[in-house]
Structure formats: C-alpha cells, structure tokens
Amino acid sequence: MRYGFIGLGHLGGHLAASLVRGGFDLAVHDLDEAAAKGLLAAGATWAATPRAVAQGADAVFTCLPSPRATVAVLTGPDGLLEGLRPGATWIETSTNDPKEILRLAELAAAKGVATLEAPVTGGVHRAAAGEITVLAGGEEALFQAHLPALQAMGGEVLHMGPLGKASVIKVITNMLAFIHLVAAGEALMLAKRGGLDLAKSFQAIRASSGNSFVHETESQVILNGSYDIGFTMDLACKDLGFALGFGREFGVPMRLAADVEQAFIEARESYGGDAWSSMVVKLLEDALHTDLRAPGFPSRLES
C-alpha cells in the first residue's frame, strides 16, 4: 500500500521513519519542511499540502499536536478529504477526544473514506526504536488491512475495539503517566532531603515495589537536568483535560488526576507550554531550592 504521513514532530517523525524503514512507499508533509529532511534522504517523498499527500495514497496517518490542528489538516481547503479517494483510509495517531474522532469519521465517511484511530504510548525513545505500543480502534477488517504498517511503527499492537475506544485508553495511560511523574518527583525529593545518594536511590526504587515505567525513564532525564522527554507541557495539559472530562462524563471521582492537572497548569504558567512535561517536577525543586541531580544519567533516552 501507499501511505502518507502528516505531522513530523517529536513523535510523528519517528513513526514515519519506522514506516520508511519497513519498506513502505511514503509521502510526508509538515508545516516545517526541514522536519522531513532525514525522511526524504531515507526514501520518503515530499508533498506540499495535506491534499497532495492524500492524492494517490491508500491511507494517510496524522500525528498532530491538537484537535484543532487535526480538523484543519483533515477538512481544510487543501486538506486530506480533498485528496483521499473513496475507499482510502485516514489513520489518526494523535491523542483526541473520542466524540471528536467519531464526528470527524462521519465527515470522512461522507467522502467514502474510512477511519482508523491508532494513538501510541510508551515514549518518544520507544517510537524512535520502532517499539512503541500502538492502541488501535475501528472496524476489525480495517485494522487487519493496515496491521503491517502498524506493526512497522510499534512493538505491541492492540486492537481496543470500535472507533473511539483507543482514544479513551490512550488518555487513561497518559493520565497514569502524569500521576506517576509527580509521585516520582516527590519520592526523589524525599531521598535528597533525607541525605540519600540520588543515583543509588534511583536504583533502589527501580528494584522495588514502588517502581514504574515513568520512574525508569523520566526520572533519568530529571536527574540529568535536561528534562528532555520529548513531550511538552501543552500536550500534558491537553491530555489531563481529556481525562478529567471523562471523569465527569463517566461519573468517576478523579481526585489524584485533578490535583496533578493543577500542578501541570502551574508548571505551564511557570515554564511555558513548550517546556518538557517532566519539568512539572521542577516546581518542587524551585519551591524547596533543592535540585535533583546525579551523575551518570543521560540527557535524552535511548531505546
């Protein structure tokens, strides 16, 4: 199949690169053409607009920073729906609200275009290695048709059910990650204030019942001081907003998530929307005038 990919940011660029490595015929587009440089050198082709990406493609992936961006790319005057032929597929990897996914899927269906959602989870470093987890939602036959491409992008690929269900579980996983991040920061600060060696404390927590995926990954770039996890404060606040909205919709109390959302809103105000999400821990460092640094930790995570 011929694929297209729109949105070559911190995450999307790696997902697109996995498709190229997998041997797929891929056209790419981003607002910043420079973001495509490595992909073009590897064999992808450039398209000047979303419409141009779609023309001749069997399916087009989108990986965009906000629902507003998704709407613009899909429905704009030079958007995907102007270029995708009937029978083609739009595959949304962005984190989105399930109601919005279903609304946009109806617009696509009116043009004869099918929709599959495939948000990913596990961190940018795992996307770079082609080992990120893919959470798919949509018709089984459609999922199976594009499974080879999804497997090229990720390690574990899970079909979560009908369209919209993958969006819900993706938000849940992100919510847990943000809660774990704040908890990891508090744990490391307790260790520092308790006079412990932070490198040894990292190892002890990793080998304990208190371990988490977030501690194993994000704690490292916190201890390094780069905070570079490849995920921004704006994106974290967006996803926490989705989670709290689900809580209201489904009648689930969200005490921890609500407290964590407030911490991220404060961190965004302090450090900016483009700051790395792991800088939420810096709020505690700044408040206590105590940094959490230890030698031997990387500035960016490898696979």
Buried (B, 14 or more C-beta within 10 A) or exposed (E): EEBBBBBBBBBBBBBBBBBBEBEBBBBBBBEEEEBBEBBEEEEBBBBEBBBBBBBBBBBBBBBBBBBEBBBBBBBBEBBBBBBBEEEBBBBBBBBBBBEBBBEBBEBBEEBEBBBBBBBBBBBBBBBBBBBBBBBBBBBEEBBEBBBEBBBBBBEEBBBBBBBBBBBBBBBBBBBBBBBBBBBBBEBBBEBBEEEEEBBEBBEBBBEEEEBBBBBBBBBBBBBBBBBBBBBBBBBBBBBBBBBBBBBEEEEEEBEBBEEBBEBBBEBBEBBEBEBBBBBBBBBBBBEEEEBBBBEEBEEBBEE
